[in-house]
Amino acid sequence: MKILVINSGSSSLKYQVIDMETNERLVKGNYERIGQPGSFLTHKVNDVKRRFEHQVKNHEEAVKFIIARILNRHYGVMKSLDELAGIGHRVVHGGEKFKKPVLITEEVIQEIEKCSELAPLHNPNAVAGMRACQKVVPQIKQVVCFDTSFHQTISKDKYLYPIPYEYYEKYGIRKYGFHGISHEYVSKRVAELLNKDVKELKIVSCHLGQGASLCAIKDGKSVDTTMGLTPLGGIPMGSRSGDLDPSVVTYLIKKSVKPTQGVEDLEKTDHKELTPDEINDILNKKSGVYGISRISLDFRDVELDALSGGHHATLALNHFDYRVAQEIAKMAVAMGGIDVITFEAGVGEKGILDREKICSYLGIFGVKIDEEKNNCKGEEIEISADDSKVKVWVVPTNEELMIAKETYKIVKE
């Protein structure tokens, strides 16, 4: 049987079909510019990529067109929908309600919508994908997997913020954590590679990309993570600030407020008061590596500039690597030690210099990497030196396979 995995964005819809007997990905695709002029689909089977210029107004039309491509006798991967056991969706925020993947019902969708205030850029789009599938293939069971659910094992003393407790009671303000699907997959996979039970290991999983987070995994469970109430918290990222002194925000707001005196002079300037949405935009889209480097949120661009002597690019990368190393140390405190460090996602899998620099800070834990082994990109490989006290691995993440496995498990029940 096969599982269709969907990751729905505001104007895009990414999908894969995975064969559950072999864990093989049969097709990978992405519908882009949904509801905009020039919408198109890329559909890749084996190494053959096809592009379809096809205008669609919404996610429902996109799903209908995708299903037709999947069933096409020339470049499809199924003869009929009878081969499709279920559809798995990724949702960023499940709040405190969802501690594991669940079968999609109307009640579940309504609960996901309630969490949209905490993930306004993600949850509504995921719901759009679910609604579209319900209309196009209503006979197929659907399952939702949450990025937050893996972190529901974090204890209350670790996920609470030191602010008045009433804000947790009233608004649910607490650390939730994200990238849980990736962290869970990588922890299980590295345990397999080490031929050990994941419950025997203390793992620091480093999901490093334009979005980035670390997770401390002990006994196979998340015991701490870096992202917080939203995916903005934790380490600096491509364009997100990560954790800050909270006064940075209030100070910026105060600096932007017009004083009561000298109004006639202000009228001659470009003075503009910052709104909460504008502050949010600064911290999410103009900060992190991009904010310091002044170049790009793409680490590859920043690295190229740093290699040519770019001062701000070098500062940005040094800051990022240092902060990651700091957080690895914090994760060690949460677990009482480290057995394994994993690197995954774009920077984690391809950032040779970043991995080397991060690990250079961790000699206090006996971490040593082999430079020759580390000279790789996108491979599943151990990069620690023979005498390293901590194993260091690069493990390319596979969130889609994790979603497919959880979906298949539930639809078979």
C-alpha positions, 0 to 999 in steps of 0.5 A: 500500500501507498501513502500520499504525504502533503505539506501545504503552504499558502500558495504551494502544495508539496507532496510525495507518494511513499510505498510502505512495503519498501519505504521508497519514495515513488514521486515528489512534487510541488504545486507553486503559485496556487491562486496566482498567475502562472501557477505550475506543477513540478512532478518528479518520478525517479530522475525524470522531472516534468513541469505542467503549466496549469492555472489553479485558483485554490488548493482543491483544484491543485489536489485534483490536478495532482491526483490525476498526475499520480494516476497517469498511466505514463508518469503516474505511480498508481493504477487506481486510488485503491492502492492509496491507504491514506493521506498524511499531513504535516501541521506545525502547531498542535498546542497542548491538545495533540500529543501524537498523530491523529485521524482527521475529523471535523473536531480535529480540524477545528482544534488545529484552527484554534492553534492558528493564532500561535502559527498564523503562517502555517496552520491555516494553510495546512487546514486548506490542504486537508479541506481540499483532500476531503473534497477531492478524495473523501473516501481516503482516510487522512492523518495529521502529524504535528511538529509540536507533539514529539515535545509534549514529553518535556516536563512542565518545569522546563516548558514554562516561561518565568512570567506571571503564571496566569499568562500560561493559564489564560493564553497557553504561553509556554515553550512548545518546540518544533521540528519534532517530526524531524528530531524523532526520525533522526533519533530513531535512525541514528540508533539504527545506525549504531545498532542500539535501542534509542532508549539507551542513548542521549542524543542532541539532534541539530536540525540546522537550516533556514529554520533551525532547532536543537532537541535533547532526546533521552530514552527516546523522548524529547526532554528539552528543545530550543524553539519556544512558543513559536518557531522564532525562539531558540538559536539564530536562523536564516532570517529569524533572530532566535532568543533575545533579551526581551528588552530589545523588543520594548527598546525598539518600540520605545525608540520608535514612539514619537515624543510629545515635544518637538513634533514640528521637527519630526514632521520633517523626518521619516520617523515611523512608529513600529507596530507589533506586526512590524516588530514581528516582521523584523524578528522573523524576516530581517534578523538572524544570519541575514540581519548580521551579514546584510547579504542573504538568508541563504547560508550558501551566499553568506559562506561565499562572502565570508570565504572572500573576506566579508566581515559581516558574513564572517561575524554572522557565521561565527555567531551562529556556530557559537550559539549552536555550540552553546545550546548543545551544552545546554541540551547536555545539562538537560540529559546529564550527558551526551552520547551522540550529536546529529546534524540534519537539514540543509546546513546540518547536512551540507555545512562542512565548515559550520559542523567543524566550527560547532564541534571545535567548541565542544572539546570539553565534552570530548567531541572530536571530528575527523576532517576527512570524514566531515568533508561530505555533503548530504551523506549518512555518515559518522564524522567523529574521530576514532577517539571522540568520546561523543559520536557525531553523525550526519543523518539526512532527515526524512520527515515525509517518511516519518509522516507516512509511517505514522499515517499508515500505522493509524489507518490500519487500525 
